[in-house]
Structures are given as structure tokens and as C-alpha cells.
Amino acid sequence: MTEPRSPAAGRWLALAPEAWRGDLLRVVLRVTAILGGLVCIPSVYLSVQEGLYGIVVLDTVSLAVVLALSFFDRLPDRLRAVGACLVYYVLGAGLLVGVGSISQMYLFGFSILTTLLLGFRPGLASAALNAATLLAIGWLSIAAPPEMVVPRWIYSIQGWTLITLNFAMVNVSLVLALGAVVSALETALGRALEEVRDRKLAEARRDALEEQLRQAQKMEAIGNLAGGVAHDFNNLLSVILGYADMLIEPLDPEDPARADLQEIRNAGQRAAALTSQLLAFSRKQILQPVVLDLNEVVRGVQRLVGRLLPEDIALTIATCPDEARIHADAGQIEQVLVNLVINARDAMPNGGRLSIATANGVLRDPGSGAPATWVELRVTDSGVGMDRATRERAFEPFFTTKDKSKGTGLGLSTVYGIVQQSGGHVDVESEPGHGTTFRILLPHSEGALEVSPVRANLPIPSARGTETILLVEDEAQVRKILGNILRKQGYDVLEADCGPEALLRAAQSDAEIHLLVTDVVMPGMSGRTLAEQLVALRPGLRVLFVSGYTEDAILRQGVLFGGIELLPKPIVPDALVQRVRQVLDAPPGPRTALRAVDT
């Protein structure tokens, strides 16, 4: 902390309230002893010449007392302070009688030093004592002897020099004392101001962190709600899409009912796309993260982005010269870019400028404040901008300032979810009429660049089969439609609505069970626990998980280990039968499962 500049005397004072008067006393005594010795010699000499032996005694005793108070520092500070103040008073009163009114400067010094060394009330008392002393001496001077009159020798060069030395001693003592006090006050005030400023900065940082925490808690609560809604919708959509496909399959292409059912199916698929975006916002998506160069991702989507923009929007792309390595899902990062570009395009109905830039740098973690290496992605437009209320709700699902026909309000919430799930941070800088900048920070990766994994689809001559499948699903409607789909393909299906019932069905069945198809999150026993127990009893058993929660619940259950496959809801018949066939036809041994990334 920077302290204000102050005179050297200020450094002699301790800022602790119980100590600074003691420090000041030592300053006054030392200065008075040194200067008093210089003044005492000529004063005694002149007083002897003029026969003023009383002044000789007064000066000598006063100097001796000051020296004693200076060296005997074991005495209490308050007692020494009283002694020092009385020296000035006795000198002032004695010299006033022996020399004249010109010696009142000692009385002035007495009251000032008393105030500084002993406090406000003793200072008032000293002022009253000075007034009483002056009045008393004045009354006495009415019938005073001739020595009460100012002696003539004072007007000589020697006398004037002596008076000057006395004045200098008193003046210097008071200046140093007052200067030390003022300097100490300046230092204390400077520190106090620094503390006030630091406290205000700390309060501002705390308020900002509290606001970030409130925003994060709000987004987390909305995300949990969105994830739960998406899970329930995925179960319902599995039933809707499943029955729609089963009803469409036997109909002729020209059958009018087929077109109606296709509309139902299309609406269900659009609803599934919305739930997918809700899952992205709530960070419950399945990711396939690899180490990739963000620059390459930006350059890779440049052509696609160009097609999204009208001719009156100028696009500028500036990638950093070094590799911008991140550990993320390439497809999801592309989705982030596309969503931000679409948002920028809609904010510039009359054209404008759009820039996409990447950078590497060491920045403070927006959450913890600790320095960290980040890869930065900036998307800046010159559009209409956003006010504060809009900025605060920009990432909420279904919040939009656009016409309902132009968007669902899930574009930016998807960006938020993907970035958070990838371990990054996103914020927005915008003012009405001054455009918008979305700033995304992703953790820099030191790993080697990888190629995004592509699921190898085994050639499937037919999705049909005759194997036995144990189907475990706590939602009765979902279990029913999945069982019907599998039976239509020739499979023998054993159904159970929970883990314990599945174990019982498996124990009662003498037939070989080839595949376990189970939900991840179920009451009582999780899909992971059920799979482990059944695999222990039947070592050749294959496992296929289905879930509407995807990543979040799966990670809590810990099911993504080697040899495990996952099929996210909503489930359509073709995807189910093909994945079942893939799992059954895959060679024995551990296989690579989809991996979810927990943020």
C-alpha cells in the first residue's frame, strides 16, 4: 500500500494511539535539551553581567530538568510529559517577571505542548492557567519594583540575540512537534483512504462475484428444470415416434393416412430436436471430446457460415498464428459458431460487419480468479445491441427478442450449455446501438491433436434376429413400445420394470439371454448395478443402455465403461433395431463406448 509523502519528523511517530504521544515527548525533550543548552550559555552570561541571578538559577534548573527527563526514560511517559510542560510554564512565568512581556512565548509553548502531550482537557487547563498567570503578573506590576519593567539591556545586540535564541528554541520545538503530529495524521489519513478504497474495491468485487453466483445458480436451476423436462419429453416422444413408425410401415405410399402419420412423425422429430437443445443447455449431452485446433474448426465452418449470411454483411475471420488447442467435441464447437453467427445475422437486418477471431492467452479464471491459459473465441457484430435486461437473460432457454417465426430462443442457451460442458466460460458485451461481442474462453490443451472419433457402423444385412433380450424400463409405455418393436424383428423379449424384477426374470429363465437393454436411472436399483450383477451371472451378456438424461445421469451412475453402448432417447424403431443388431454382432471383447464429459 502506498503511503503519502511526509516530513521526516512523521517517521518518529508510531501510529498506534497508545504510543504516538510517547514518541512525540521524546522528540520535544531531545530538541529542547539540545537547543536549550545552546540558549542557556549566553543567557546565563548576560544574566550574571546584569546581576539577574534569579534568571541564572531558573535557566540552569530548567535545563537540568529537561536533561533528566530525556535520559530517565523509565519514568512513566505521562509524568515526564507533565514535567516537560511545567518547565515551559515556569520559564514563561519566571522570565515574564524577570525580563518582561516578551517572554510570553514560553507560556504559549506551554499550552501547545500540554495539548499535544497530555490531551484536550489538560490543554484547556493550561490555557486557563496562562491567562490567570498573565492577569496576576499584570496586577502585581501596578506596584512592582523596577525589575518588573523590561530591562534596557534587552535592546542591546546581545540581548536581542538572546531573545532570538529563546524564540528559536520554542519555535523549533513547536514546529517539530506539530509537524510530527500533522505528518502522522497525513500518514494515517493516507492509509485510511487506501483502506477505504481497497474496501470499496473488495466490495465491488464481492458484489460482482455474488451477481455471478446468482446468475450461475439461476442458470443451474433453469438447466436442471430443462434437463428434467427434456427427459420426460424424450420418454413421451419415444412412444409417439415408435407408434408412428409402426403405423406408417405397413401403409402404401399413396395411402392418405400415411401422410397424416408422417406429419405426426415430423412433429415428433422437431420436438426431439428441441429436447436435444434443452439437453445441450442443461449440459446433459453426450460429447466425444478430442484435442483439436480451434483455428481449424473456424476455418472449416467458414464456407457454411458464408452461406448463412446475406451479401450486405461483411465477414472477417482472424485466427491466431499458433495452434489454438482445446479438448472439446468438434461438432458441438461448430454448433456454437453457427448459433452465434445466426444470432449476429438476425441482429443486423440492414447489413453490417461480423468478425470471428481466435487468440491464445493467459487470463484470470472468471470463476476462481486464478491465472490460467485459455483459448479465446470472439464473435462480434455491428448490430442493434442489447440493453442490460436483455443481456442478463440472453442465455435463458426460450427467451428471445425475435419474432416467434424466426427462432425458438434456444440458440444462445445451447451455446451456453456446450461451452459450460466443455469446461469454458461465455459472456456477452453489448450496448444498444453499439453491436454485440460474445467472448468464449475454453481451457488450453497441451495434448496432441486428434481426429474426431467417428462411430464405425458395422454392415448390417438385416436388423432382424432370434436372440433373447432382457428389456428393463420403469416407464410402462416406453417399455411396451420398445418390446413391440423388438418382437416385430423376431427377438424373444423378457420385460421388467425395475432391477430386482429383472434379476428375478433372469434367474427364472433357462434360456440364454444375449442382450440386456436397460434404462440408466430407475427407482431402487440403477442400470449400472443391474448390468454388473447380470454380467457376473452371465459372462457373455451384452449390454445396451438407453436414457433420456444422457450425460448427467450417466456420469452419476458411472456406466460409461469399456464394452458398454448407449442409445439416447427419444428412440425411433430403426435406430433401436440397428443398434441392437450392432451390439449383438460385434466381436467379443471390450469395445469403445461413447464418452460423456463432465464439467
N, C-alpha and C positions, 0 to 999 in steps of 0.2 A: 504494500500500500504506500502511495506517495504522500509524504508529509510536506506541508508548506514550508517555504524558506523562513528562517527566523534568526534573530541575532544570536551571537554565541552565548550570551547570558541565559538564553532559554534552555540551553542544554544542561545548565547546572540544576535545573528544577526537575524533580521527579513528578510525574503526572498523577501519582496516587494521592488522593486527598489527605491521607494521614501523614504524608512525608514532605509535601512541597513547602510547607511553612518552615520546616527544619532546614531544608536546603536554602531557602531564602535567608534565614537567620545567619547561616554560615557565610553567605555572600556579604551581608551587611557588616558582620563583625570583622571579616578579613579586610574589607575596603576601609572601614573606619579605623582599624588598627594601623594599617599602612599609611593612609592619608593623615590620620590623627597624629602619628609620630612626626610626620613632616611639618605639620602645623604647630605642634606643641613646642618645638625647639625655639623658633622665633618668637612665639607668643610668650614663653617664659622669659626670654631675654629682654623683650620690651617691657614686660610687666615688672621685672626686677629694676630696670632703669627708672621706671616711673613710680616705683615704690608700691605697686599693686600686688602685695604678697598673697592676698586672698585669691586673686586670679591664678597665681602660680600654683597654689595648692589645688585649686579647682581643676585646672588643666591636667596637672600631674596625676591626681587621684582618678580623674575620668579616664585617662589613657591606661592607667593600671587596671582599672575595672574592665575596660574593653579587652585588653590583652588576656586577663584572667578568664573572661567569658569565652574568648576564642580558643584557648588551649584546654580549658577544663570542660571538654565536650561530654563528659559522663553525667553532668548535671542535666536534669530534665529540660527539654527544649523550651517549654513554656516559661520556666523560671529564668533561663538565660535570655529569653525574649523580653521578659519584664525588666530584667537588669539593663539590657541594651536601650530600651525605650526610656528608662529613668535617667540614664546617662545623658541622653539628648535633652530631657526636661531639665535636669539640674544645671547642665551647661547653659541652656537657654535662659533659665531664671537667674542664675548667678551672673552671667555676663550682662544680662539686661540691667542688673543693679550696678555692676562694676564698670560697664562700658557704655551702656545706653541702649536706646531702642533699636539700634542697628543689629543687635544680636537676636532679634525675634526669629531669625531664620532657623535657629535651633529648636524653638518651640514648634515651628511649622513642621520641621523634620520629625519631631517627637510624635505629633498627631498622625502624620502619614505612616511612619513606621509602626506605630501601635495598631493602626487599622490593618496593615498588611500582615503583621506578625501575630497579632492576637485576635483580630476579628472586628466585626462591625460595631458591636456594642462597646468593647474597650476603646475603639476609635472615637465613638461619640463621647465617651467619658473623658478621653484625652483632650478633645476639642473644648469641652466644658472647663476642664482644668486649665487649659491655656487662657481661656477668656477670664477665668477667675484670677489667675496669676497676673495678667496684664492689668486688670482693674485694681488689684491690690497694690501693685507697684506704682500705678498711676496715682492712687490716693496717697500713698506714702510719699510720693515725690513733692507733694504740696509743702511739706515741712522737712524735706530731705536735706541731708548735708550736701556740701558742694560736690562730693564724689558721685552723687546721683546724676549730675549733669554730664553730658558727653564730654570726655576729656579732650584737651586740644591736641594731644599727640596723635589722635586718630586721623587728623587731617594731614599729617606728615606722610612722606613717601613710605616710610617703614610701617606706619600704622595702616595706611591704605593697603599695602601689600599683605599685612597680616589679616585684615578683614577679607581680602580677596581669597586668601588661602582657606580661611574658615568657610566662606561661601562655597568655594570649590569642593571642599570635603563634603559638606552637606548636600550640595547639588549632585555630585557624582554618586554618592551613596543612594540618594533617592532615585536618580536616573537608572542606576543599575538594578535597584530593587523593583522599580516599576517596569523597567524593560524586561526583567526576568519574568515577572508575572504576566505581562502582556504577551511575551513570546510563548510562555507556557500555554496561555489561553488560546493563542493562534494555533499552536500545535494541536491542542485538544480539540479546538473547533474544526481544524482540518481533518483530524481523524474522525470526529463525529460526522462531518459531512460525507467523508468517504464511506463510513459505515452506513449512513442513511442511503447513499447512492447504491452501495452493494446490496443493502437490504431490499431496496426497490427493484434492483435488477433480479435479485433472487426471487422476489415475489412475482415479478413479471414472468420469469422462467417457470416458477411453480404454477402460476395461472395457466401458462401455455401448456405445460405438461398435464395439468388437470383437464384442460379442454381437450387435449389429445386423448387422454384416458377416457373421458366421457364419450368422445366420438368413437373411439375404438370399442368401448363397451356397447354403445348403441349399434354399431355395425355388427358386432359379435352377436348381439341379441337378435337383430334382424336376420343375420346369417343362419343362426340356429332355427329360427322360425321358417326361413326359406327352405333350409335343408329338410326340416320335418314335413313341410308341405310337399316338397318335391318327392320325398319318399312315399307319402301316401298317394300322391298322384301317379307315381310310377306303378304302384300296385293296381290302381284302378285302370290305368292305361294298358297294362299287361292284359287285363281281362277284355277291355274294349278292342284292342288291336288283335288279340288272339281270336276272339269270336268273329270279328270282321273278316279276317283272313280265312278262317274255316268256312264261313258262309260264302265268300267270294269264289273259293277254289272250284266247287262243282258247277258253277253257273257258266252258261255260254257267254261268249264275249258280247253278243247282241242283246242279252237279257237286260231289260230296264233296271231290274233290281241290282244288277252288278254295278251299274254306275252310281246308284244311291249308296251302296255299301262302300264303294271306292271313296265317295265323299266322306263317309264316316271314318274310313281308314286314313285319308289325308288329314282330316281334322285332328285325329289322334296323333299322327306324326308331328303336326305342328305343335300340339300340346307337349309332346315328348321333347321337342326342341326347346320349348320354354323351360321345362323342368331341368333340361341339361344346363341352361344358362343360370337357373337358380342354384343348381349344384356348383357351378363354377363360382358364383358369388359367395356361397357358403363354404367354399374350399373343400368340397366333397367330391371332386372329380378324380378319376384315375389318370395319373400322369405317367409318362415314360421319359423321365429326365435323362439327359446326356450332357456332356460337356460340349458346348457349341460356341461358335463365334457370332455374337450378335450382329456384327457388321455383315456377315454373310446372310443372316436372316433378313436384315433390312434390304440388302441388295436383291435377295431372292423374291421379295414381295413387291419390288419396285414396279414391275410390269402390271401386276394385279392392282396395285394402288393407283397407277396411272389410269386404268380403265374405270376406276370408281369416281374419278374427278372430272368435272366439266372443263371445257377449254379455257374458261376465264379464271381458273385457279392455277397459279404458278407453283409447281412443286420443286422444292430444293432438298436434296439429300446430302448430308455431310457426315461421313463416317470417320472415326478416329484412325490415325495411321497404324496403330498397334492393334493386335487382336483383342477383341472385347469378349473374353471368355466368361461364360456363365454356365451354371448347371441348371438346365430347365428343359421343358418339353418344347421342341421346335414348333410343333403345330399350335400349341397354346400361345406361344410368343407371337406367332403370325396372327393369331386371332386378336391379340391385344393391339397390334399395329393396325389391323383392318378396322377394328371398332373405333380406335382413336381417329383414324382418317375419316371414317364416315361421320363421326361426331363433328370434326372440323369442317367437313364439306357442308353439312347442314347448317353450320353457324355462319357460312359465307354465301348466302343466297345470291348476292350480286357479284360474286367473284372475290378474289383476294390472293393472299400468299400463304402457303403451307410449307413448313420446313420440318424435316426429320433429321435428328442429329444424335450421334453416339459419342461417348467420351469415357476415358478411364480416369480415376482419381481417388485420392484418399480423403474421405469426408467423415464427418461425425455421424454415427448411427442415429437416425431420427428417433429411435426408441430409447437407447441407453445413453447416447451422447458420447460414446467411446469412439476413437478414430478407427476406421475400417476402410478396406479397399473395395470400391464399388464400380460397377459399370452403369453408366447413366444413359438413359434414353429420353430424349426430349422431342415432343411433338408440339409445334407452335403454329397457331393460325392467327390471321388478322381479322377475325370475325367479330360478331356483336359483343362477345364477352359475357361475363356473368356477374351478378351482384353477390353480396355476401350470403344472403339467404339461399341462393341457388348453389353457390359453391359448397355450402355446408351439407346440402342434400344431393349433391351431384352423383354420388356413388350408391345411393339407395336404390334398391330394385323397384321398378315400375314408376320411378319418379322421372318425369320428362317435361320439358317446356315446349316440345314439338307437338304438332298436330297428331292425334291418335293414329291417323292413317300412315304416318311417317316413322313410327317407332313404338316399341313396347316399353322403353325405359329400362332395358336390361343390358344395353351395350356397355355403359361405364361400370355398372355393377359387376359384369363379367370381367372387365379389366381389373377391377379391384380384387376380385377373388383369385384370379390367376396369379397376379403379382404377389399377393399375400401368401398363396400356397407355394410359390416359388422362393419364399424367404425374402422378398423385397418389400419396398415401400413405394407408394404412389401419392403424389399431392398435386394440387392444381393451383395455378396462379392466374388470376383473371380479374379484370375490371370492366364495367360496362363501357363499350366503345373502344376498348384497347386490346381486344383479342384475348386469347387463352393459351396457356402453356401447361401441358401435362408433363410432369417430371417423374420418371420411374427410376428407382435405384434397385439394382439386382446385385447380389454378392458376387464378387470376382472369384473365378475358379482357377486353381493352379493345375488342374488335371489336364491330361492330353485330350485333344479334340477327338470326338467320337462321331459315329454315324448314327442318326436317329434310328432306333430299332423299328423294324417292320415285321409284323406278325406273319409268320410263314403259314399260309393256308395249304394244308395238305390236300392233294387231289381227292375229291370225294365222288366216286362213281354213283353212289346212291346214299341218300340220307336215311334210308330205312335200316332196320335191324331187328334182331330177335333177342337181344340180351335183356337181362333183368336189371331194372333201375329202381333204386330206392329214392323216392321223392319226398322231401321233408320241407314243408312250408306252413307257417302258422296262419296265413290268410286263406280261408277256405275257398274263396272264389278264385284266387290265383292258383292254388293247388289243383283245383278242379280243371281249369283250362289247360294248365301245363300237363296234367295227366292225360287229358283227352288228346292233346297234340302228340304226345309220345306214343300213346296206344295206336293212334291212326297210322303211325310209321312202323307198327309191328312190334314194339317193345312191350315187355311184360313189366308193369309198373306196380310197385308197392308204395302206398301212400301213408304218411304220418304227419301229424300236426305239431309235433314237438320232439325234442331229443330223446327223452325216455321212451316214448312210444316207438320211435324209430329203432332204438336198441332192442325193444321187445319184438318188433316185427322181424328184425334181422335174426334174432335168436330162434324165433318160431319157424323161419323159412329154411327148408332143407336145400333149396336151390342155390346155385352160386349167384351172388349179387355182384354185377360187373361195375356198376357206377352208382355213386351217391351224388344226387343233386339236392343241395340243401341251401336254405336261406342262411345268411350270416348271423343276423340278430334275431333271436327268438326268446320267448319267456322261459326262464328256468335253466336251460342249457344252450350255450352258444353253438353255432355251426362248427367253430374250431374244435371245441371239446368233443362234440359228436363225431367229427371226422377222425380225430385222434383215436378215440375208443374203437370205432369201427375198423379203422386201418390196422389197429393192433390185433383185432379179432380175425380180420380177413386181409392178410398182407397184400393181396393182389388187387384190392379195391381201388378204383379210380375215383377222383373227387372233382366235382364242378360246383362252385359256389355261385349263387345268384343273390343280388342285393339291390335294393333301391337307395340305400345310404351310400354305397360305394366307399370311397376312400376313408372318410372319417370313422364310420363304424368298423370298417375292416381293420383299420390300424388299431383301434381299441381292442378288437378281438384277436389281432395278431395272426391272421390267417394267410398272409401272403408269403408263404414259404415255398421252397422248391417243389415242383410237381403239382402245384395247385393252379387250377384255372378259374377265372372269374367271368361271369356274364352279367353285365349290369341291366337293371330294369329301366324302362319297360321292355318286356321280352316279346318279340314277334315270333311266330312259328318257325319261319325259315332260319332265323338266327339260332333258335334253340336246337332244332334238329341237326343243323350243320355243326354247331359246337359240340353237341353230344357225340356226333359221329367222329369228329376230330379227336376228342379225348379218348374215345374207345379204340380208335385205330392207331393212335400214337404209339411208338415203340416203348417198351418198358424202360423204367429209369426216370430220374428227375428231369423235369422239363422247366424251361424258364417261364415263370408266371409274370403277368402284368404286375408292376410295382407302383404303389402309391407313395407319394412323397408327403410327409407330414411337415407342416410349417409351424 
